[in-house]
Amino acid sequence: MKIGLDIMGGDFAPDVNVMGAFLALPNLPEDCRIVFFGDEAIIRENIAKHGYDASLVDIVHTTEVITMADHPARALSQKPNSSITVGFDMLAAKKLDAFASTGNTGAMLVGSIYKVGTIPGIIRPCITTFTPQLSGANSVLLDVGSNADCKPDVLYQFAILGSLYMKHVHGIENPRVALLNIGEEPEKGNILTVATHKLMADSKDFNFIGNLEGRDLFLDKADVVVCDGFTGNVVLKTAEGFYTLLRKRGIEDEYFDRFNYESYGGTPILGVNEGVIIGHGISNEIAVKNLILHTAEVVKSNLPAKIKEAFK
């Protein structure tokens, strides 16, 4: 197994990416190799600074960096020797099993679509986030930002993607799928959610349980919660904001600690031909460690192949 890591991506690169990778190494399968993408001199200097053994990783030298300020749609073509672009080139050439980054999310989405390609039959790939449940379980919310405007058939596919992800990566045999809405009744909501509910109601593709209100999002009533990317991103940022407020108020709680992005590290882009995992731009070394460990889980599950099979 070869996992590519964009060493130059994120707010605290390269230090936290190097540290996170070496923290992950002891927890990875013996056959797993991490491939660093970035300026080799900077990488080796950073490895030496922290006292790590450079022979434990592979390094692919790149001379450019796609920053958070770069335009996602133009960045890959304008910076062909960037860590993200070269990483995607190797992923597309099957020289990697997966590629992970905490860098420019838009560039990662563009690279996923145009470098490795969307799985045939998928209208739009999407990204997810975990929503910690009071019971101790986790559910997944999708989409959370890559598709602000959606049609009912797109949300229907999100339900399939989320169900496959929870089944094959997280071991839930028959995930409960819900539609995020302002009421439980089928006729509640806007034009999008009413039409989507009708489409999902008699589905044989997943275990649809109906609408889910925002107040029930953390009460273990569903394993997969579907919404458009605009709504999902508002929910995600609101949850992150509440967690930050709790920390600033000095409130320690075992349940709310699970809202810490460090615990999950990253999330796969669902619906593309290869394993692509994106992390939070403000990730520290613990988050990067968990990003890599989750990437390995996605590779082991053979998720893209499972999705391809489902959409034949």
Phi and psi in degrees as GROMACS dihedral restraints (atoms count N, CA, C in turn):
[ dihedral_restraints ]
;  ai    aj    ak    al  type     phi  dphi    fc
    3     4     5     6     1  -121.9    20    10
    4     5     6     7     1   122.5    20    10
    6     7     8     9     1  -111.7    20    10
    7     8     9    10     1   121.4    20    10
    9    10    11    12     1   -86.0    20    10
   10    11    12    13     1   139.0    20    10
   12    13    14    15     1  -130.4    20    10
   13    14    15    16     1   124.4    20    10
   15    16    17    18     1   -74.9    20    10
   16    17    18    19     1   102.5    20    10
   18    19    20    21     1   -73.6    20    10
   19    20    21    22     1   -23.3    20    10
   21    22    23    24     1   -91.8    20    10
   22    23    24    25     1    -3.7    20    10
   24    25    26    27     1   -89.0    20    10
   25    26    27    28     1   151.3    20    10
   27    28    29    30     1   100.8    20    10
   28    29    30    31     1   164.0    20    10
   30    31    32    33     1   -69.8    20    10
   31    32    33    34     1   -24.6    20    10
   33    34    35    36     1  -120.0    20    10
   34    35    36    37     1    27.2    20    10
   36    37    38    39     1   -72.8    20    10
   37    38    39    40     1   152.8    20    10
   39    40    41    42     1   -90.7    20    10
   40    41    42    43     1   -10.4    20    10
   42    43    44    45     1   -52.5    20    10
   43    44    45    46     1   -54.2    20    10
   45    46    47    48     1   -67.8    20    10
   46    47    48    49     1   -30.0    20    10
   48    49    50    51     1   -70.0    20    10
   49    50    51    52     1   -42.1    20    10
   51    52    53    54     1   -64.3    20    10
   52    53    54    55     1   -47.9    20    10
   54    55    56    57     1   -61.9    20    10
   55    56    57    58     1   -44.8    20    10
   57    58    59    60     1   -62.1    20    10
   58    59    60    61     1   -38.8    20    10
   60    61    62    63     1   -64.3    20    10
   61    62    63    64     1   -44.4    20    10
   63    64    65    66     1   -72.0    20    10
   64    65    66    67     1   -27.1    20    10
   66    67    68    69     1   -68.9    20    10
   67    68    69    70     1   -32.5    20    10
   69    70    71    72     1   -76.8    20    10
   70    71    72    73     1   -31.4    20    10
   72    73    74    75     1   -49.2    20    10
   73    74    75    76     1   -47.0    20    10
   75    76    77    78     1   -64.8    20    10
   76    77    78    79     1   -17.1    20    10
   78    79    80    81     1  -100.9    20    10
   79    80    81    82     1     2.9    20    10
   81    82    83    84     1   -95.5    20    10
   82    83    84    85     1   157.4    20    10
   84    85    86    87     1   -57.9    20    10
   85    86    87    88     1   152.1    20    10
   87    88    89    90     1   -60.5    20    10
   88    89    90    91     1   -29.1    20    10
   90    91    92    93     1   -86.4    20    10
   91    92    93    94     1     5.1    20    10
   93    94    95    96     1   -89.2    20    10
   94    95    96    97     1   135.3    20    10
   96    97    98    99     1  -127.4    20    10
   97    98    99   100     1   131.2    20    10
   99   100   101   102     1   -95.2    20    10
  100   101   102   103     1   131.8    20    10
  102   103   104   105     1  -109.1    20    10
  103   104   105   106     1   117.3    20    10
  105   106   107   108     1   -85.8    20    10
  106   107   108   109     1   133.4    20    10
  108   109   110   111     1  -115.4    20    10
  109   110   111   112     1   121.8    20    10
  111   112   113   114     1   162.3    20    10
  112   113   114   115     1  -173.0    20    10
  114   115   116   117     1   -66.7    20    10
  115   116   117   118     1   116.2    20    10
  117   118   119   120     1   -61.8    20    10
  118   119   120   121     1   -40.9    20    10
  120   121   122   123     1   -62.3    20    10
  121   122   123   124     1   -43.4    20    10
  123   124   125   126     1   -65.5    20    10
  124   125   126   127     1   -41.8    20    10
  126   127   128   129     1   -62.6    20    10
  127   128   129   130     1   -49.0    20    10
  129   130   131   132     1   -64.7    20    10
  130   131   132   133     1   -37.5    20    10
  132   133   134   135     1   -62.7    20    10
  133   134   135   136     1   -40.6    20    10
  135   136   137   138     1   -69.5    20    10
  136   137   138   139     1   -40.4    20    10
  138   139   140   141     1   -60.9    20    10
  139   140   141   142     1   -45.8    20    10
  141   142   143   144     1   -64.9    20    10
  142   143   144   145     1   -39.1    20    10
  144   145   146   147     1   -58.5    20    10
  145   146   147   148     1   -37.6    20    10
  147   148   149   150     1   -91.8    20    10
  148   149   150   151     1    -1.8    20    10
  150   151   152   153     1    77.2    20    10
  151   152   153   154     1    24.9    20    10
  153   154   155   156     1   -88.7    20    10
  154   155   156   157     1   166.6    20    10
  156   157   158   159     1   -97.3    20    10
  157   158   159   160     1   110.6    20    10
  159   160   161   162     1   -65.2    20    10
  160   161   162   163     1   -21.1    20    10
  162   163   164   165     1   -70.5    20    10
  163   164   165   166     1   -12.4    20    10
  165   166   167   168     1   -80.4    20    10
  166   167   168   169     1   -10.7    20    10
  168   169   170   171     1  -130.8    20    10
  169   170   171   172     1   163.6    20    10
  171   172   173   174     1  -102.9    20    10
  172   173   174   175     1   149.2    20    10
  174   175   176   177     1  -126.2    20    10
  175   176   177   178     1   127.1    20    10
  177   178   179   180     1  -111.4    20    10
  178   179   180   181     1   117.4    20    10
  180   181   182   183     1   -75.6    20    10
  181   182   183   184     1   129.6    20    10
  183   184   185   186     1  -130.7    20    10
  184   185   186   187     1   156.1    20    10
  186   187   188   189     1  -113.0    20    10
  187   188   189   190     1    -5.3    20    10
  189   190   191   192     1  -126.5    20    10
  190   191   192   193     1   159.6    20    10
  192   193   194   195     1  -131.6    20    10
  193   194   195   196     1   129.3    20    10
  195   196   197   198     1   -85.8    20    10
  196   197   198   199     1   114.6    20    10
  198   199   200   201     1   -89.6    20    10
  199   200   201   202     1   171.8    20    10
  201   202   203   204     1   -65.7    20    10
  202   203   204   205     1   -21.5    20    10
  204   205   206   207     1   -84.9    20    10
  205   206   207   208     1   -15.1    20    10
  207   208   209   210     1   -70.9    20    10
  208   209   210   211     1   146.8    20    10
  210   211   212   213     1   -72.7    20    10
  211   212   213   214     1   122.0    20    10
  213   214   215   216     1   -56.4    20    10
  214   215   216   217     1   -41.4    20    10
  216   217   218   219     1   -72.2    20    10
  217   218   219   220     1   -24.2    20    10
  219   220   221   222     1  -103.4    20    10
  220   221   222   223     1   -18.5    20    10
  222   223   224   225     1   -60.6    20    10
  223   224   225   226     1   -43.1    20    10
  225   226   227   228     1   -65.3    20    10
  226   227   228   229     1   -38.6    20    10
  228   229   230   231     1   -78.1    20    10
  229   230   231   232     1   -32.7    20    10
  231   232   233   234     1   -78.2    20    10
  232   233   234   235     1   -24.0    20    10
  234   235   236   237     1  -126.4    20    10
  235   236   237   238     1    72.8    20    10
  237   238   239   240     1   -67.8    20    10
  238   239   240   241     1   -17.6    20    10
  240   241   242   243     1  -109.5    20    10
  241   242   243   244     1    28.3    20    10
  243   244   245   246     1   -80.2    20    10
  244   245   246   247     1   160.9    20    10
  246   247   248   249     1   -61.8    20    10
  247   248   249   250     1   -36.8    20    10
  249   250   251   252     1   -71.0    20    10
  250   251   252   253     1   -46.6    20    10
  252   253   254   255     1   -62.5    20    10
  253   254   255   256     1   -47.1    20    10
  255   256   257   258     1   -66.4    20    10
  256   257   258   259     1   -36.7    20    10
  258   259   260   261     1   -60.2    20    10
  259   260   261   262     1   -44.0    20    10
  261   262   263   264     1   -67.4    20    10
  262   263   264   265     1   -36.5    20    10
  264   265   266   267     1   -60.4    20    10
  265   266   267   268     1   -42.6    20    10
  267   268   269   270     1   -71.0    20    10
  268   269   270   271     1   -34.6    20    10
  270   271   272   273     1   -65.1    20    10
  271   272   273   274     1   -43.6    20    10
  273   274   275   276     1   -65.0    20    10
  274   275   276   277     1   -30.5    20    10
  276   277   278   279     1   -85.4    20    10
  277   278   279   280     1     7.9    20    10
  279   280   281   282     1    65.7    20    10
  280   281   282   283     1    24.1    20    10
  282   283   284   285     1   -90.2    20    10
  283   284   285   286     1    -5.2    20    10
  285   286   287   288     1  -132.1    20    10
  286   287   288   289     1   154.7    20    10
  288   289   290   291     1   -93.0    20    10
  289   290   291   292     1   -21.1    20    10
  291   292   293   294     1  -164.7    20    10
  292   293   294   295     1   160.9    20    10
  294   295   296   297     1  -136.2    20    10
  295   296   297   298     1   132.6    20    10
  297   298   299   300     1  -127.5    20    10
  298   299   300   301     1   148.0    20    10
  300   301   302   303     1  -156.8    20    10
  301   302   303   304     1   148.8    20    10
  303   304   305   306     1  -106.0    20    10
  304   305   306   307     1    16.3    20    10
  306   307   308   309     1   -86.0    20    10
  307   308   309   310     1  -151.4    20    10
  309   310   311   312     1   -57.5    20    10
  310   311   312   313     1   108.6    20    10
  312   313   314   315     1   -61.7    20    10
  313   314   315   316     1   -40.6    20    10
  315   316   317   318     1   -61.0    20    10
  316   317   318   319     1   -41.5    20    10
  318   319   320   321     1   -66.0    20    10
  319   320   321   322     1   -36.6    20    10
  321   322   323   324     1   -65.2    20    10
  322   323   324   325     1   -38.7    20    10
  324   325   326   327     1   -66.7    20    10
  325   326   327   328     1   -45.0    20    10
  327   328   329   330     1   -62.2    20    10
  328   329   330   331     1   -44.2    20    10
  330   331   332   333     1   -61.2    20    10
  331   332   333   334     1   -39.2    20    10
  333   334   335   336     1   -62.0    20    10
  334   335   336   337     1   -41.6    20    10
  336   337   338   339     1   -77.0    20    10
  337   338   339   340     1   -43.8    20    10
  339   340   341   342     1   -96.8    20    10
  340   341   342   343     1   -19.7    20    10
  342   343   344   345     1   -95.9    20    10
  343   344   345   346     1   -45.8    20    10
  345   346   347   348     1  -105.9    20    10
  346   347   348   349     1   -20.1    20    10
  348   349   350   351     1    90.2    20    10
  349   350   351   352     1   149.7    20    10
  351   352   353   354     1   -81.3    20    10
  352   353   354   355     1   140.3    20    10
  354   355   356   357     1   -60.6    20    10
  355   356   357   358     1   131.6    20    10
  357   358   359   360     1   -52.7    20    10
  358   359   360   361     1   131.4    20    10
  360   361   362   363     1   100.2    20    10
  361   362   363   364     1   -20.6    20    10
  363   364   365   366     1   -80.8    20    10
  364   365   366   367     1   126.8    20    10
  366   367   368   369     1   -75.9    20    10
  367   368   369   370     1   -48.9    20    10
  369   370   371   372     1  -144.8    20    10
  370   371   372   373     1   127.5    20    10
  372   373   374   375     1   -64.9    20    10
  373   374   375   376     1   163.1    20    10
  375   376   377   378     1  -146.2    20    10
  376   377   378   379     1   167.8    20    10
  378   379   380   381     1  -120.9    20    10
  379   380   381   382     1   159.1    20    10
  381   382   383   384     1  -127.2    20    10
  382   383   384   385     1   171.4    20    10
  384   385   386   387     1  -145.9    20    10
  385   386   387   388     1   155.6    20    10
  387   388   389   390     1   -85.9    20    10
  388   389   390   391     1   143.8    20    10
  390   391   392   393     1  -119.4    20    10
  391   392   393   394     1   106.4    20    10
  393   394   395   396     1   -62.4    20    10
  394   395   396   397     1   131.8    20    10
  396   397   398   399     1   -95.9    20    10
  397   398   399   400     1   149.9    20    10
  399   400   401   402     1   -61.4    20    10
  400   401   402   403     1   -25.1    20    10
  402   403   404   405     1   -74.5    20    10
  403   404   405   406     1   -13.8    20    10
  405   406   407   408     1   108.0    20    10
  406   407   408   409     1   -13.3    20    10
  408   409   410   411     1   -82.0    20    10
  409   410   411   412     1   176.3    20    10
  411   412   413   414     1  -125.6    20    10
  412   413   414   415     1   141.0    20    10
  414   415   416   417     1  -114.4    20    10
  415   416   417   418     1   169.8    20    10
  417   418   419   420     1  -119.1    20    10
  418   419   420   421     1   137.1    20    10
  420   421   422   423     1  -111.8    20    10
  421   422   423   424     1   131.3    20    10
  423   424   425   426     1  -152.9    20    10
  424   425   426   427     1   142.4    20    10
  426   427   428   429     1   -89.2    20    10
  427   428   429   430     1   157.6    20    10
  429   430   431   432     1  -123.6    20    10
  430   431   432   433     1    29.0    20    10
  432   433   434   435     1   151.6    20    10
  433   434   435   436     1   -18.1    20    10
  435   436   437   438     1   -82.0    20    10
  436   437   438   439     1   -17.7    20    10
  438   439   440   441     1  -135.6    20    10
  439   440   441   442     1    88.4    20    10
  441   442   443   444     1   -67.0    20    10
  442   443   444   445     1   -35.4    20    10
  444   445   446   447     1  -115.5    20    10
  445   446   447   448     1   126.2    20    10
  447   448   449   450     1  -132.0    20    10
  448   449   450   451     1   158.4    20    10
  450   451   452   453     1  -109.3    20    10
  451   452   453   454     1   164.7    20    10
  453   454   455   456     1   -55.2    20    10
  454   455   456   457     1   -39.4    20    10
  456   457   458   459     1   -67.9    20    10
  457   458   459   460     1   -28.3    20    10
  459   460   461   462     1   -69.5    20    10
  460   461   462   463     1   -44.8    20    10
  462   463   464   465     1   -63.5    20    10
  463   464   465   466     1   -35.4    20    10
  465   466   467   468     1   -60.4    20    10
  466   467   468   469     1   -43.4    20    10
  468   469   470   471     1   -67.4    20    10
  469   470   471   472     1   -35.8    20    10
  471   472   473   474     1   -57.5    20    10
  472   473   474   475     1   -38.4    20    10
  474   475   476   477     1   -62.5    20    10
  475   476   477   478     1   -41.8    20    10
  477   478   479   480     1   -64.6    20    10
  478   479   480   481     1   -46.7    20    10
  480   481   482   483     1   -61.5    20    10
  481   482   483   484     1   -45.7    20    10
  483   484   485   486     1   -64.1    20    10
  484   485   486   487     1   -38.2    20    10
  486   487   488   489     1   -65.6    20    10
  487   488   489   490     1   -43.2    20    10
  489   490   491   492     1   -65.1    20    10
  490   491   492   493     1   -39.6    20    10
  492   493   494   495     1   -62.5    20    10
  493   494   495   496     1   -47.4    20    10
  495   496   497   498     1   -69.3    20    10
  496   497   498   499     1   -31.5    20    10
  498   499   500   501     1   -73.1    20    10
  499   500   501   502     1   -50.7    20    10
  501   502   503   504     1   -87.7    20    10
  502   503   504   505     1   -27.9    20    10
  504   505   506   507     1   -96.5    20    10
  505   506   507   508     1   -34.9    20    10
  507   508   509   510     1  -111.9    20    10
  508   509   510   511     1     1.8    20    10
  510   511   512   513     1    74.3    20    10
  511   512   513   514     1    21.4    20    10
  513   514   515   516     1   -92.3    20    10
  514   515   516   517     1   113.7    20    10
  516   517   518   519     1   -65.3    20    10
  517   518   519   520     1   -42.4    20    10
  519   520   521   522     1  -134.5    20    10
  520   521   522   523     1    74.7    20    10
  522   523   524   525     1   -58.6    20    10
  523   524   525   526     1   138.6    20    10
  525   526   527   528     1   -80.3    20    10
  526   527   528   529     1   124.6    20    10
  528   529   530   531     1  -110.4    20    10
  529   530   531   532     1   128.4    20    10
  531   532   533   534     1  -125.9    20    10
  532   533   534   535     1   157.0    20    10
  534   535   536   537     1  -105.3    20    10
  535   536   537   538     1   121.6    20    10
  537   538   539   540     1   -68.9    20    10
  538   539   540   541     1   127.3    20    10
  540   541   542   543     1  -153.1    20    10
  541   542   543   544     1   176.4    20    10
  543   544   545   546     1   -93.5    20    10
  544   545   546   547     1     3.9    20    10
  546   547   548   549     1  -165.7    20    10
  547   548   549   550     1   161.1    20    10
  549   550   551   552     1   -81.3    20    10
  550   551   552   553     1   -25.3    20    10
  552   553   554   555     1   -68.3    20    10
  553   554   555   556     1   143.8    20    10
  555   556   557   558     1   -57.4    20    10
  556   557   558   559     1   -32.3    20    10
  558   559   560   561     1   -84.8    20    10
  559   560   561   562     1    -2.2    20    10
  561   562   563   564     1   -77.8    20    10
  562   563   564   565     1   156.3    20    10
  564   565   566   567     1   108.6    20    10
  565   566   567   568     1  -165.7    20    10
  567   568   569   570     1   -96.9    20    10
  568   569   570   571     1  -173.6    20    10
  570   571   572   573     1   -59.3    20    10
  571   572   573   574     1   -39.9    20    10
  573   574   575   576     1   -64.3    20    10
  574   575   576   577     1   -49.8    20    10
  576   577   578   579     1   -71.6    20    10
  577   578   579   580     1   -35.1    20    10
  579   580   581   582     1   -63.4    20    10
  580   581   582   583     1   -46.2    20    10
  582   583   584   585     1   -66.2    20    10
  583   584   585   586     1   -38.7    20    10
  585   586   587   588     1   -66.8    20    10
  586   587   588   589     1   -39.9    20    10
  588   589   590   591     1   -59.5    20    10
  589   590   591   592     1   -42.9    20    10
  591   592   593   594     1   -61.4    20    10
  592   593   594   595     1   -39.0    20    10
  594   595   596   597     1   -69.0    20    10
  595   596   597   598     1   -37.5    20    10
  597   598   599   600     1   -83.1    20    10
  598   599   600   601     1   -22.0    20    10
  600   601   602   603     1   -54.0    20    10
  601   602   603   604     1   -41.8    20    10
  603   604   605   606     1  -110.6    20    10
  604   605   606   607     1    26.5    20    10
  606   607   608   609     1   -67.7    20    10
  607   608   609   610     1   139.8    20    10
  609   610   611   612     1  -102.2    20    10
  610   611   612   613     1    -1.2    20    10
  612   613   614   615     1   -86.6    20    10
  613   614   615   616     1   -17.2    20    10
  615   616   617   618     1  -161.9    20    10
  616   617   618   619     1   168.8    20    10
  618   619   620   621     1   -92.1    20    10
  619   620   621   622     1    83.5    20    10
  621   622   623   624     1   -80.3    20    10
  622   623   624   625     1   127.7    20    10
  624   625   626   627     1  -111.1    20    10
  625   626   627   628     1     0.9    20    10
  627   628   629   630     1   109.3    20    10
  628   629   630   631     1  -164.2    20    10
  630   631   632   633     1   -76.4    20    10
  631   632   633   634     1   151.9    20    10
  633   634   635   636     1  -131.5    20    10
  634   635   636   637     1   126.5    20    10
  636   637   638   639     1   -81.3    20    10
  637   638   639   640     1   155.1    20    10
  639   640   641   642     1   -56.8    20    10
  640   641   642   643     1   -33.7    20    10
  642   643   644   645     1   -69.0    20    10
  643   644   645   646     1   -17.0    20    10
  645   646   647   648     1  -101.1    20    10
  646   647   648   649     1     7.6    20    10
  648   649   650   651     1   -62.6    20    10
  649   650   651   652     1   -26.8    20    10
  651   652   653   654     1  -113.6    20    10
  652   653   654   655     1    17.1    20    10
  654   655   656   657     1  -107.3    20    10
  655   656   657   658     1    22.9    20    10
  657   658   659   660     1    58.1    20    10
  658   659   660   661     1    42.0    20    10
  660   661   662   663     1   -96.3    20    10
  661   662   663   664     1   -10.6    20    10
  663   664   665   666     1  -152.6    20    10
  664   665   666   667     1   155.1    20    10
  666   667   668   669     1   -96.8    20    10
  667   668   669   670     1   -27.0    20    10
  669   670   671   672     1  -131.4    20    10
  670   671   672   673     1   127.2    20    10
  672   673   674   675     1  -121.3    20    10
  673   674   675   676     1   125.4    20    10
  675   676   677   678     1  -107.2    20    10
  676   677   678   679     1   138.0    20    10
  678   679   680   681     1  -159.7    20    10
  679   680   681   682     1   170.9    20    10
  681   682   683   684     1   -73.8    20    10
  682   683   684   685     1   161.5    20    10
  684   685   686   687     1   -65.7    20    10
  685   686   687   688     1   -28.5    20    10
  687   688   689   690     1   -65.4    20    10
  688   689   690   691     1   -51.3    20    10
  690   691   692   693     1   -62.5    20    10
  691   692   693   694     1   -45.4    20    10
  693   694   695   696     1   -62.0    20    10
  694   695   696   697     1   -38.2    20    10
  696   697   698   699     1   -69.3    20    10
  697   698   699   700     1   -37.0    20    10
  699   700   701   702     1   -63.2    20    10
  700   701   702   703     1   -43.5    20    10
  702   703   704   705     1   -61.4    20    10
  703   704   705   706     1   -46.4    20    10
  705   706   707   708     1   -60.1    20    10
  706   707   708   709     1   -49.3    20    10
  708   709   710   711     1   -68.6    20    10
  709   710   711   712     1   -32.2    20    10
  711   712   713   714     1   -66.0    20    10
  712   713   714   715     1   -44.0    20    10
  714   715   716   717     1   -63.0    20    10
  715   716   717   718     1   -42.2    20    10
  717   718   719   720     1   -62.8    20    10
  718   719   720   721     1   -38.9    20    10
  720   721   722   723     1   -64.8    20    10
  721   722   723   724     1   -42.3    20    10
  723   724   725   726     1   -64.9    20    10
  724   725   726   727     1   -39.4    20    10
  726   727   728   729     1   -62.5    20    10
  727   728   729   730     1   -42.9    20    10
  729   730   731   732     1   -62.5    20    10
  730   731   732   733     1   -41.1    20    10
  732   733   734   735     1   -62.7    20    10
  733   734   735   736     1   -42.1    20    10
  735   736   737   738     1   -61.0    20    10
  736   737   738   739     1   -41.8    20    10
  738   739   740   741     1   -65.0    20    10
  739   740   741   742     1   -41.7    20    10
  741   742   743   744     1   -67.2    20    10
  742   743   744   745     1   -27.6    20    10
  744   745   746   747     1   -85.1    20    10
  745   746   747   748     1    -1.2    20    10
  747   748   749   750     1    74.2    20    10
  748   749   750   751     1    23.6    20    10
  750   751   752   753     1   -91.9    20    10
  751   752   753   754     1   119.4    20    10
  753   754   755   756     1  -107.0    20    10
  754   755   756   757     1   127.4    20    10
  756   757   758   759     1  -151.7    20    10
  757   758   759   760     1   132.3    20    10
  759   760   761   762     1   -58.8    20    10
  760   761   762   763     1   -39.6    20    10
  762   763   764   765     1   -69.7    20    10
  763   764   765   766     1   -49.9    20    10
  765   766   767   768     1   -67.6    20    10
  766   767   768   769     1   -22.6    20    10
  768   769   770   771     1   -61.8    20    10
  769   770   771   772     1   -23.4    20    10
  771   772   773   774     1   -74.6    20    10
  772   773   774   775     1    -7.3    20    10
  774   775   776   777     1   -82.9    20    10
  775   776   777   778     1    -5.3    20    10
  777   778   779   780     1   -69.0    20    10
  778   779   780   781     1   120.1    20    10
  780   781   782   783     1   -58.0    20    10
  781   782   783   784     1   -23.7    20    10
  783   784   785   786     1   -59.1    20    10
  784   785   786   787     1   -30.4    20    10
  786   787   788   789     1   -66.9    20    10
  787   788   789   790     1   -26.0    20    10
  789   790   791   792     1  -110.1    20    10
  790   791   792   793     1   -27.5    20    10
  792   793   794   795     1    77.1    20    10
  793   794   795   796     1   -56.6    20    10
  795   796   797   798     1  -165.3    20    10
  796   797   798   799     1   177.9    20    10
  798   799   800   801     1  -140.6    20    10
  799   800   801   802     1   143.4    20    10
  801   802   803   804     1   -77.6    20    10
  802   803   804   805     1   152.2    20    10
  804   805   806   807     1   -84.4    20    10
  805   806   807   808     1   113.8    20    10
  807   808   809   810     1   -88.7    20    10
  808   809   810   811     1   132.6    20    10
  810   811   812   813     1   108.9    20    10
  811   812   813   814     1     5.7    20    10
  813   814   815   816     1  -111.0    20    10
  814   815   816   817     1   164.6    20    10
  816   817   818   819     1   -72.0    20    10
  817   818   819   820     1   -18.0    20    10
  819   820   821   822     1  -131.1    20    10
  820   821   822   823     1   170.2    20    10
  822   823   824   825     1   -78.2    20    10
  823   824   825   826     1   112.6    20    10
  825   826   827   828     1  -125.5    20    10
  826   827   828   829     1   123.0    20    10
  828   829   830   831     1  -122.2    20    10
  829   830   831   832     1   131.6    20    10
  831   832   833   834     1  -116.3    20    10
  832   833   834   835     1   141.6    20    10
  834   835   836   837     1  -115.5    20    10
  835   836   837   838     1   171.6    20    10
  837   838   839   840     1   -70.0    20    10
  838   839   840   841     1   139.5    20    10
  840   841   842   843     1   -61.6    20    10
  841   842   843   844     1   -25.5    20    10
  843   844   845   846     1   -96.4    20    10
  844   845   846   847     1    20.0    20    10
  846   847   848   849     1   -58.5    20    10
  847   848   849   850     1   140.1    20    10
  849   850   851   852     1   -99.7    20    10
  850   851   852   853     1  -172.3    20    10
  852   853   854   855     1   -65.7    20    10
  853   854   855   856     1   -30.8    20    10
  855   856   857   858     1   -68.1    20    10
  856   857   858   859     1   -42.1    20    10
  858   859   860   861     1   -64.1    20    10
  859   860   861   862     1   -41.1    20    10
  861   862   863   864     1   -66.0    20    10
  862   863   864   865     1   -39.8    20    10
  864   865   866   867     1   -56.3    20    10
  865   866   867   868     1   -49.0    20    10
  867   868   869   870     1   -69.6    20    10
  868   869   870   871     1   -29.5    20    10
  870   871   872   873     1   -59.6    20    10
  871   872   873   874     1   -45.7    20    10
  873   874   875   876     1   -68.9    20    10
  874   875   876   877     1   -41.8    20    10
  876   877   878   879     1   -63.1    20    10
  877   878   879   880     1   -39.0    20    10
  879   880   881   882     1   -70.1    20    10
  880   881   882   883     1   -35.1    20    10
  882   883   884   885     1   -58.7    20    10
  883   884   885   886     1   -42.7    20    10
  885   886   887   888     1   -62.7    20    10
  886   887   888   889     1   -37.9    20    10
  888   889   890   891     1   -63.4    20    10
  889   890   891   892     1   -41.8    20    10
  891   892   893   894     1   -64.1    20    10
  892   893   894   895     1   -41.7    20    10
  894   895   896   897     1   -62.8    20    10
  895   896   897   898     1   -46.7    20    10
  897   898   899   900     1   -61.9    20    10
  898   899   900   901     1   -33.5    20    10
  900   901   902   903     1   -75.2    20    10
  901   902   903   904     1   -15.5    20    10
  903   904   905   906     1    57.7    20    10
  904   905   906   907     1    41.2    20    10
  906   907   908   909     1   -59.2    20    10
  907   908   909   910     1   -48.5    20    10
  909   910   911   912     1   -55.3    20    10
  910   911   912   913     1   -39.0    20    10
  912   913   914   915     1   -66.4    20    10
  913   914   915   916     1   -38.0    20    10
  915   916   917   918     1   -64.7    20    10
  916   917   918   919     1   -39.0    20    10
  918   919   920   921     1   -68.1    20    10
  919   920   921   922     1   -41.2    20    10
  921   922   923   924     1   -57.6    20    10
  922   923   924   925     1   -44.5    20    10
  924   925   926   927     1   -62.2    20    10
  925   926   927   928     1   -41.2    20    10
  927   928   929   930     1   -68.0    20    10
  928   929   930   931     1   -27.5    20    10
  930   931   932   933     1  -101.2    20    10
  931   932   933   934     1    11.4    20    10
